Amino acid sequence: MSAGTSRRRDAQPPRPGAAAAAIVAAATVWGLSPIYYKALSHVPPIEILAHRTLWSLFFIGGFAALSGRGPEALRALAECASARALAFAAAMISVNWLLFIWSVQSGRAVEASLGYYIFPLVAAGLGAAWLGERFNRAQAAALALALAATGLLTWGIGRPPWIALALAFSFGLYGIAKKGLSVGPIAGVAAEVALLAPIAALWLAGAHLWGWSDFTGKPGGLFAEGWRDSAMLAFSGVLTGAPLILFSLAARRLRYATVGLISYLNPTLQFLCATLLFAEPLSPWHGPALALIWLGLAIYTRDGLAQERRARRAVAELQRACASTRSSAASASGAAASEAGTSAPQNPRA
């Protein structure tokens, strides 16, 4: 087997069964990640974020280099337009990561899970507002249910669910920033953490050398103070990079609606961690709000599946039409050639 054949085979996406298993594994890791951040509750959230950024650079950057995506990341950073978009994306994902870490540590994981539940609906709203995308009736109904759930929680608990909204909107803006980029997901995240790495390194230097602390007031500079904290902080790179790599490699093989359905496993596991493991209380308003959100997601997902089926049928009909046209053209060409051969004058026999 030649080296070129081996590279082409390695580049092929996994089979559908393996791809679905990879997406489930990625969503499971993300969904159970609150357990990891809860175990680091004594570490300042910004210090965890800084370690997550630097170790992600090593892990994802190393994978990008080994898989040949390093030049793609460097080209994206060298172009002014893509570098600006990546810088905004990096800012949004760092806000998202920091807020999620803090919410888990401070006993607000339930609200964080709500943010990832409503994210698809918020993303649809941002697409309409930012990119001029249009709603159909089902999408408008789903978004209205999400707004009703937000209003119900605001009225019931006396304040808007700021954490859920901030998580959903920061992740939605992160997606908007990357919408027009041609860079792949692995190279893109490698470029983003490369942009954030100097800030993360500066913060860790301040925490270790000058005793910096964040808004929580917790003492920092805990890396190398004990093997447990050091190992767990270093593991943040694997925790961030491994599911992202699984997701990006497998999502190409599955239908978009299937990926969306499996991804709901993430906030579901987060919600179960919050209620069953962390024993976070639920107000009487959370149940009705969740029901409205789940109903909106059901409508949104059903509409997405229907659109995908219609698109597949349209592609299949187009392929059949093209095949029929080619067959008719081939038949006509064969008939013309036969007539030409029949009418051609024959050479006299010597």
C-alpha positions in Angstrom: 0.0 0.0 0.0 1.4 3.4 -1.0 1.8 6.3 1.5 -0.7 8.4 -0.5 -3.3 5.6 -0.2 -2.7 5.3 3.5 -3.1 9.1 4.0 -6.4 9.1 2.0 -7.7 6.2 4.0 -6.8 7.9 7.3 -8.5 11.1 6.2 -11.8 9.3 5.6 -14.5 10.0 8.3 -15.6 7.1 10.5 -18.5 4.8 9.6 -22.0 6.0 10.8 -22.1 3.6 13.8 -18.6 4.6 15.0 -19.4 8.3 14.3 -22.6 8.1 16.4 -20.6 6.5 19.2 -18.0 9.2 19.0 -20.7 12.0 19.2 -22.2 10.2 22.2 -18.8 10.0 23.9 -18.1 13.7 23.3 -21.6 14.7 24.6 -21.1 12.5 27.6 -17.7 14.0 28.5 -19.2 17.5 28.2 -22.3 16.5 30.2 -20.2 15.0 33.1 -17.6 17.8 33.1 -19.4 19.5 36.1 -18.1 16.7 38.3 -14.5 17.7 37.3 -15.1 21.5 38.0 -16.9 20.8 41.2 -13.9 18.8 42.4 -11.8 21.9 41.8 -14.1 24.3 43.7 -11.2 25.5 45.8 -9.3 26.7 42.8 -10.2 30.2 41.4 -12.2 30.0 38.2 -9.9 32.2 36.3 -6.9 30.1 37.2 -8.8 27.0 36.0 -9.6 28.9 32.8 -6.0 29.8 32.3 -4.8 26.3 32.8 -7.6 25.0 30.4 -6.4 27.5 27.8 -2.7 26.6 28.0 -3.1 22.8 28.3 -5.6 22.9 25.4 -3.0 24.7 23.3 -0.6 21.8 24.0 -3.2 19.1 23.4 -5.1 20.6 20.5 -2.1 22.4 19.0 -0.2 19.1 19.1 -3.0 17.2 17.4 -3.3 19.9 14.8 0.4 19.8 14.0 0.4 15.9 13.8 -2.6 15.8 11.6 -1.3 18.4 9.2 -3.7 21.2 10.3 -1.0 23.5 11.8 -0.4 25.5 8.6 -4.2 26.0 8.3 -4.2 27.6 11.8 -1.2 29.7 11.0 -2.8 31.0 7.8 -6.0 31.9 9.6 -4.0 33.9 12.1 -2.0 35.6 9.4 -5.1 37.0 7.6 -6.4 40.1 9.2 -10.1 39.4 8.6 -10.0 35.8 9.9 -7.7 36.9 12.8 -10.3 39.4 14.0 -13.0 36.9 13.8 -10.9 34.3 15.7 -10.1 36.9 18.3 -13.8 37.7 18.9 -14.5 33.9 18.9 -11.8 33.4 21.5 -13.2 36.2 23.7 -16.7 34.6 23.5 -15.6 31.1 24.3 -13.4 32.2 27.2 -16.4 34.1 28.7 -18.5 30.9 28.1 -15.9 28.6 29.8 -15.3 31.0 32.7 -19.0 31.4 33.4 -19.7 27.7 33.2 -16.8 26.9 35.6 -18.0 29.6 38.1 -21.7 28.5 37.9 -20.8 24.9 38.7 -18.5 25.9 41.6 -21.1 28.3 43.0 -24.0 25.9 43.0 -25.8 27.1 39.8 -25.2 24.1 37.5 -29.0 23.8 37.0 -29.1 27.2 35.4 -26.0 26.4 33.4 -27.7 23.4 31.9 -30.7 25.5 31.0 -28.3 27.7 29.0 -27.2 24.8 26.8 -30.8 23.6 26.4 -31.9 26.9 25.0 -28.7 27.4 23.0 -30.2 26.0 19.7 -33.1 28.4 19.9 -30.9 31.3 20.8 -28.7 30.4 17.9 -31.7 30.5 15.6 -32.6 33.9 16.9 -29.1 35.2 16.4 -29.0 33.8 12.9 -32.2 35.8 12.1 -30.9 39.0 13.7 -27.3 38.9 12.6 -27.3 37.0 9.3 -30.8 37.7 8.1 -31.9 34.1 8.2 -35.7 33.6 8.1 -37.9 31.7 10.5 -40.5 29.3 9.4 -43.6 28.8 11.6 -42.2 25.9 13.5 -39.0 27.7 14.3 -40.9 30.8 15.3 -43.1 28.7 17.6 -40.0 27.1 19.2 -38.4 30.4 19.9 -41.6 31.8 21.3 -41.7 28.9 23.8 -38.1 29.6 24.8 -39.0 33.2 25.4 -42.1 32.2 27.4 -39.9 29.9 29.6 -37.4 32.7 30.2 -40.3 35.1 31.1 -41.8 32.5 33.4 -38.5 32.0 35.3 -38.0 35.7 35.5 -41.4 36.3 37.0 -41.2 33.2 39.3 -37.8 33.6 40.8 -37.7 37.4 40.7 -34.8 37.8 38.3 -33.9 36.8 34.8 -31.9 33.5 34.4 -28.8 35.5 33.7 -26.4 32.6 33.7 -28.4 30.5 31.3 -28.9 33.5 28.9 -25.2 34.5 29.1 -24.0 31.0 28.4 -26.4 30.6 25.5 -25.7 34.0 23.9 -21.9 33.8 24.4 -21.8 30.4 22.7 -24.2 31.6 20.0 -22.0 34.6 19.3 -19.0 32.3 19.2 -20.8 30.4 16.4 -21.7 33.6 14.6 -18.0 34.6 14.7 -17.0 31.3 13.1 -19.8 31.2 10.6 -17.9 32.9 7.7 -14.5 31.3 8.4 -13.1 28.7 6.1 -10.8 27.2 8.8 -11.7 23.8 10.1 -12.8 23.2 13.7 -9.5 21.7 15.0 -7.4 24.4 13.4 -9.8 27.1 14.5 -9.7 26.1 18.2 -6.0 25.8 18.0 -5.8 29.3 16.7 -8.2 30.6 19.3 -6.3 29.1 22.3 -3.0 30.4 20.8 -4.5 33.9 20.9 -5.6 33.4 24.5 -2.4 31.7 25.7 -0.3 34.9 26.4 -3.1 36.3 28.6 -3.4 32.9 30.4 0.3 32.7 30.9 0.4 36.2 32.3 -2.4 35.5 34.8 -0.7 32.3 36.0 2.6 34.1 36.5 0.8 36.8 38.5 -1.0 34.1 40.6 2.2 32.3 41.4 4.6 35.2 41.7 2.5 38.0 43.1 -0.5 36.3 44.6 -3.1 37.5 42.2 -6.7 36.3 42.8 -9.9 36.7 40.9 -13.4 38.0 41.7 -14.0 35.0 44.1 -11.1 36.0 46.4 -9.9 32.4 46.5 -6.1 32.0 46.9 -4.5 31.0 43.7 -1.2 29.6 42.4 -2.0 26.0 43.3 -0.3 24.3 40.4 2.8 22.3 41.7 1.5 22.7 45.3 0.3 19.1 45.2 0.2 16.3 42.8 -3.7 16.0 42.8 -4.4 19.6 41.8 -1.5 19.7 39.4 -2.7 16.5 37.6 -6.3 17.7 37.5 -5.4 21.1 36.1 -3.2 19.6 33.4 -6.0 17.2 32.6 -8.2 20.2 31.5 -6.4 20.1 28.1 -7.5 16.5 27.5 -11.0 17.3 28.8 -11.3 20.2 26.4 -9.6 18.7 23.4 -10.6 15.1 23.2 -14.3 15.5 22.9 -13.8 18.4 20.4 -11.7 16.2 18.2 -14.2 13.3 18.5 -17.1 15.6 17.6 -15.4 17.3 14.7 -14.2 14.1 13.1 -17.5 12.3 13.5 -20.0 15.0 12.8 -19.1 14.9 9.0 -20.4 11.4 8.8 -23.8 12.0 10.4 -26.9 13.9 9.5 -27.0 17.3 11.1 -30.3 16.6 12.8 -28.8 13.4 14.3 -25.9 15.4 15.7 -28.3 17.9 17.2 -30.4 15.2 18.8 -27.4 13.4 20.4 -26.0 16.8 21.6 -29.0 17.2 23.9 -27.4 14.5 26.0 -24.9 17.2 27.1 -27.3 19.5 29.0 -29.4 16.5 30.2 -26.3 15.0 32.0 -25.4 18.5 33.3 -28.9 18.8 34.7 -28.8 15.3 36.3 -25.3 16.1 37.8 -26.8 19.3 39.3 -29.9 17.8 40.8 -28.8 14.2 41.7 -25.1 14.6 42.6 -24.8 18.2 43.8 -28.4 18.3 45.2 -29.1 21.8 43.9 -32.6 22.9 44.7 -35.3 23.4 42.1 -37.8 26.1 42.4 -41.5 25.4 41.5 -40.9 27.4 38.4 -38.1 25.3 37.0 -40.3 22.4 36.1 -42.8 24.4 33.9 -39.9 26.3 32.3 -38.1 23.1 31.4 -41.3 21.7 30.0 -41.7 24.7 27.7 -38.0 24.5 26.7 -38.3 20.8 25.9 -41.5 21.4 23.9 -39.7 24.1 21.9 -36.8 21.8 21.3 -39.1 19.0 20.2 -40.8 21.3 17.6 -37.4 22.7 16.5 -35.9 19.2 16.1 -38.9 17.8 14.3 -38.8 20.7 11.8 -35.1 20.1 11.3 -35.7 16.4 10.6 -38.5 17.3 8.1 -36.3 19.8 6.3 -33.5 17.3 6.0 -35.8 14.7 4.6 -37.1 17.1 2.0 -33.5 18.1 1.1 -32.5 14.4 0.7 -35.5 13.8 -1.5 -34.7 16.8 -3.7 -31.1 15.6 -4.1 -32.3 12.1 -4.9 -34.7 13.4 -7.5 -32.1 15.6 -9.0 -29.7 12.7 -9.2 -32.3 10.5 -10.9 -33.1 13.3 -13.4 -29.4 13.7 -14.2 -29.0 10.0 -14.6 -32.1 9.9 -16.9 -30.7 12.7 -19.0 -27.3 11.0 -19.4 -29.0 7.8 -20.4 -31.2 9.5 -22.9 -28.2 11.3 -24.3 -26.2 8.1 -24.5 -29.1 6.3 -26.3 -29.5 9.2 -28.8 -25.7 9.2 -29.5 -25.7 5.5 -30.0 -28.6 5.6 -32.4 -27.0 8.4 -34.4 -23.8 6.5 -34.6 -25.7 3.4 -35.8 -27.5 5.4 -38.5 -24.2 6.9 -39.6 -22.6 3.5 -39.9 -25.6 2.1 -41.9 -25.7 5.0 -44.4 -21.9 5.1 -44.9 -20.7 3.9 -48.4 -18.9 0.6 -48.5 -15.5 0.2 -50.2 -15.7 -1.9 -53.4 -14.1 -5.3 -53.0 -10.9 -5.6 -55.0 
